[in-house]
Structure formats: C-alpha cells, structure tokens
Amino acid sequence: WHQNKKKDIEKNKFLHDQGIQVIRVRESGCPELLIPAYCRVYEVNRSYTNLPDVLKKLIGDLSDAQNLDVDLVRDQIAITENYINIYRTQWETKYKEAKTVFLQTGSLKVIDDKKLKSWLSHQRQRYKQNKVALTADQIRKLEEIGMVWEPHKAAWDEMYSLACLYYREHGNINIAADEQYANVKLGYWISSQRSKYK
C-alpha cells in the first residue's frame, strides 16, 4: 500500500479496469481505506507471525485447494529462487531495451522511454548504494553499452573539458551567457558555475 491514499485508489481502479484481480496483504493497524468490492484484502499482524496462515488462506481462496502445506521457513529457498528468476528475466528484458537504444544511437544519454530511463536510474542507485547489488556480469553488460554511473559528474567533466578547449583557443573564458561553443551552451554553463561559486 502506498502512503498516499489517492495513489492506492487510482492503482486499484487501473488494475480493475485492466481485468486484474487486486489482492492486498495489509499490516493490521494501517489507516482505514475504502476498499472496493473487487479488491480482496488479507490482514497480517505487525510481527508477521500469522503470515503463513494468511498466505495459506490467500492461496486456498485463489485455487480452491484443500489441505495446503505452507511453511515459510522450509519454502523460503524456493520462494527466493522463484523471485530471483522472475527478477533476472525482467532485468534482461530491460537490458535488451537499453542495448537496442545504445546500438541505434551510440549512447544512453537521450532516452525518450520514461520507464527505461527510470530503470537505468534505478541501476545506478543499486550500483552506488550496494543494497541490492548488481552482479559483476550485470555491471559488465551495462558498461559495455555505455552506462555512466555518475551522469552529473560525467556531464560536468564534459563541459569542463569544453571550457578548457575554449580557453586554449581564446586565452580566457569570458563567454557571453547566451553564446554557444561547438554547438553547446557553454556560456550558460560557465555563467552557472560562476553563480554557484558566489
């Protein structure tokens, strides 16, 4: 559940409109929400001690199966492996989309697809924070298609190199704020660096 009730309501409606059965597992004590009739809700206590029973009921409701044997400790490896396999498949799909962009344009700098852009940003966060670490193979694959782990630093370094070229050519960097150099708004960048220094 989102902290934002409006987003939750919008998500419920969107999923329902797509013909998707909405199932929510909520912690007890969460704020009350208007639950639409098409949304199934299962409540788990804050310590999660009843989670196996909740899952057993949920699976039973969905499959009409009887005598389900739900043991989260015993099944944890299988559940984790299943999640990892699904994640790897999703990761490879997005990677292939990014690779297609790279092969077509030669870089990952300009991406129109918001979801792909968000995915690349998430990979950068994973790389930096190391909480859900990228594998060495994933890092290699992304670097092969031009992944820049710190795009702001790379953009700054690129503009700085251009400013150095301008300096070598003109002996100064007194460029008007609206002036371009090598088809780049170098004047604006230098002006903004001066403003940041102040």
C-alpha positions as CSV (number, residue, x, y, z in Angstrom):
1,W,0.0,0.0,0.0
2,H,1.2,3.5,-0.7
3,Q,1.3,6.1,2.0
4,N,-0.8,8.2,-0.4
5,K,-4.5,7.0,-0.3
6,K,-5.2,8.7,-3.7
7,K,-2.5,6.7,-5.4
8,D,-3.9,3.5,-3.9
9,I,-7.3,4.2,-5.1
10,E,-6.0,5.0,-8.6
11,K,-3.9,1.8,-8.7
12,N,-6.9,-0.3,-7.6
13,K,-9.1,1.2,-10.3
14,F,-6.4,0.9,-13.0
15,L,-5.8,-2.8,-12.2
16,H,-9.5,-3.5,-12.1
17,D,-10.0,-1.7,-15.5
18,Q,-7.3,-4.0,-16.9
19,G,-9.2,-7.1,-15.7
20,I,-6.6,-7.8,-13.0
21,Q,-7.8,-9.3,-9.7
22,V,-6.5,-6.9,-6.9
23,I,-5.2,-8.7,-3.8
24,R,-3.8,-6.7,-0.9
25,V,-1.9,-8.0,2.1
26,R,-2.0,-5.3,4.8
27,E,-0.5,-4.9,8.2
28,S,-3.0,-4.6,10.9
29,G,-3.3,-1.0,12.2
30,C,-2.9,0.6,8.8
31,P,-5.1,3.6,8.1
32,E,-8.7,2.6,7.0
33,L,-9.3,2.8,3.3
34,L,-12.5,2.5,1.3
35,I,-11.9,-1.0,-0.1
36,P,-13.7,-1.6,-3.4
37,A,-15.7,-4.8,-3.7
38,Y,-13.4,-6.1,-6.4
39,C,-10.3,-5.9,-4.1
40,R,-9.5,-8.8,-1.8
41,V,-7.7,-7.8,1.4
42,Y,-5.8,-10.1,3.8
43,E,-4.6,-8.7,7.1
44,V,-1.3,-9.7,8.7
45,N,-0.2,-8.7,12.2
46,R,2.7,-6.3,12.7
47,S,5.0,-9.1,13.9
48,Y,4.1,-11.2,10.8
49,T,3.6,-14.3,13.0
50,N,0.3,-15.1,11.2
51,L,1.8,-14.6,7.7
52,P,1.9,-18.4,6.9
53,D,-1.8,-18.7,7.8
54,V,-2.6,-15.6,5.7
55,L,-0.8,-17.0,2.7
56,K,-2.4,-20.4,3.2
57,K,-5.8,-18.7,3.2
58,L,-5.0,-16.5,0.2
59,I,-3.7,-19.4,-1.9
60,G,-6.6,-21.5,-0.9
61,D,-9.1,-18.8,-1.9
62,L,-7.4,-18.5,-5.3
63,S,-7.1,-22.2,-6.1
64,D,-9.9,-23.8,-4.0
65,A,-7.1,-26.2,-2.9
66,Q,-7.6,-28.1,0.3
67,N,-5.0,-29.1,2.9
68,L,-2.3,-26.7,1.7
69,D,1.0,-27.1,3.4
70,V,2.5,-23.6,3.9
71,D,5.8,-23.4,5.7
72,L,7.7,-20.2,5.0
73,V,10.9,-21.4,6.7
74,R,11.0,-24.6,4.7
75,D,9.9,-22.9,1.4
76,Q,12.0,-19.8,1.7
77,I,14.7,-21.0,-0.6
78,A,12.2,-22.0,-3.3
79,I,10.3,-18.7,-2.9
80,T,13.6,-16.7,-3.1
81,E,14.8,-18.6,-6.1
82,N,11.5,-18.0,-7.9
83,Y,11.7,-14.3,-7.1
84,I,15.3,-14.1,-8.4
85,N,14.4,-15.9,-11.6
86,I,11.5,-13.5,-12.2
87,Y,13.8,-10.6,-11.4
88,R,16.5,-11.8,-13.8
89,T,14.1,-12.2,-16.6
90,Q,12.7,-8.7,-16.1
91,W,16.3,-7.3,-15.8
92,E,17.3,-9.0,-19.1
93,T,14.3,-7.6,-20.8
94,K,15.1,-4.0,-19.8
95,Y,18.8,-4.5,-20.5
96,K,17.9,-5.6,-24.1
97,E,15.8,-2.4,-24.5
98,A,18.7,-0.3,-23.3
99,K,21.1,-2.2,-25.6
100,T,18.8,-1.5,-28.6
101,V,18.9,2.2,-27.8
102,F,22.7,2.1,-27.5
103,L,23.1,0.3,-30.8
104,Q,20.8,2.8,-32.5
105,T,22.2,6.0,-31.0
106,G,25.7,5.2,-29.7
107,S,24.9,6.2,-26.2
108,L,22.4,6.1,-23.3
109,K,22.3,9.9,-22.9
110,V,19.0,10.6,-24.6
111,I,16.2,8.2,-23.8
112,D,12.6,9.0,-24.6
113,D,11.1,6.0,-22.9
114,K,10.3,7.1,-19.3
115,K,10.2,3.5,-17.9
116,L,13.6,2.7,-19.4
117,K,15.1,5.9,-18.2
118,S,13.7,5.1,-14.7
119,W,15.1,1.6,-14.9
120,L,18.6,2.9,-15.8
121,S,18.4,5.4,-12.9
122,H,17.5,2.5,-10.6
123,Q,20.5,0.5,-11.8
124,R,22.7,3.5,-10.9
125,Q,21.2,3.6,-7.4
126,R,21.8,-0.1,-7.0
127,Y,25.4,0.3,-8.1
128,K,26.1,3.2,-5.7
129,Q,24.1,2.1,-2.6
130,N,25.1,-1.6,-2.9
131,K,21.9,-2.6,-1.0
132,V,20.5,-4.8,-3.8
133,A,23.8,-5.1,-5.5
134,L,24.2,-5.6,-9.2
135,T,26.1,-8.7,-10.2
136,A,29.6,-8.4,-11.8
137,D,28.0,-9.7,-15.0
138,Q,25.2,-7.0,-14.9
139,I,27.8,-4.3,-14.3
140,R,29.9,-5.5,-17.2
141,K,26.9,-5.7,-19.6
142,L,25.8,-2.2,-18.6
143,E,29.3,-0.7,-19.1
144,E,29.5,-2.4,-22.5
145,I,26.6,-0.3,-23.7
146,G,28.0,2.9,-22.3
147,M,26.4,3.1,-18.9
148,V,27.7,6.2,-17.0
149,W,27.4,5.5,-13.3
150,E,27.6,9.2,-12.3
151,P,25.9,11.1,-15.2
152,H,26.0,14.5,-13.4
153,K,29.8,14.2,-12.8
154,A,30.3,13.0,-16.4
155,A,28.3,15.9,-17.8
156,W,30.2,18.4,-15.6
157,D,33.6,16.9,-16.7
158,E,32.5,17.1,-20.4
159,M,31.6,20.8,-20.0
160,Y,34.8,21.4,-18.2
161,S,36.8,19.8,-21.0
162,L,35.0,22.0,-23.5
163,A,35.7,25.1,-21.4
164,C,39.4,24.1,-21.4
165,L,39.3,23.9,-25.2
166,Y,37.7,27.4,-25.4
167,Y,40.4,28.8,-23.0
168,R,43.2,27.3,-25.2
169,E,41.6,28.9,-28.3
170,H,40.7,32.3,-26.8
171,G,43.0,32.7,-23.8
172,N,40.1,33.3,-21.5
173,I,36.6,32.0,-20.7
174,N,34.8,35.3,-20.9
175,I,32.0,34.0,-23.0
176,A,28.5,35.5,-23.0
177,A,25.9,33.6,-21.2
178,D,23.8,33.1,-24.4
179,E,26.8,32.1,-26.5
180,Q,27.4,28.6,-27.8
181,Y,30.7,26.9,-28.5
182,A,30.9,23.7,-30.5
183,N,27.1,23.7,-30.7
184,V,26.9,23.6,-26.9
185,K,25.6,26.2,-24.5
186,L,29.0,26.7,-22.9
187,G,28.3,30.3,-22.0
188,Y,25.3,29.3,-19.9
189,W,27.3,26.6,-18.2
190,I,30.2,28.9,-17.3
191,S,27.7,31.5,-16.1
192,S,26.0,29.0,-13.8
193,Q,29.4,27.8,-12.4
194,R,30.1,31.5,-11.5
195,S,26.7,31.8,-9.8
196,K,27.4,28.6,-7.8
197,Y,30.8,29.9,-6.7
198,K,29.3,33.0,-5.3
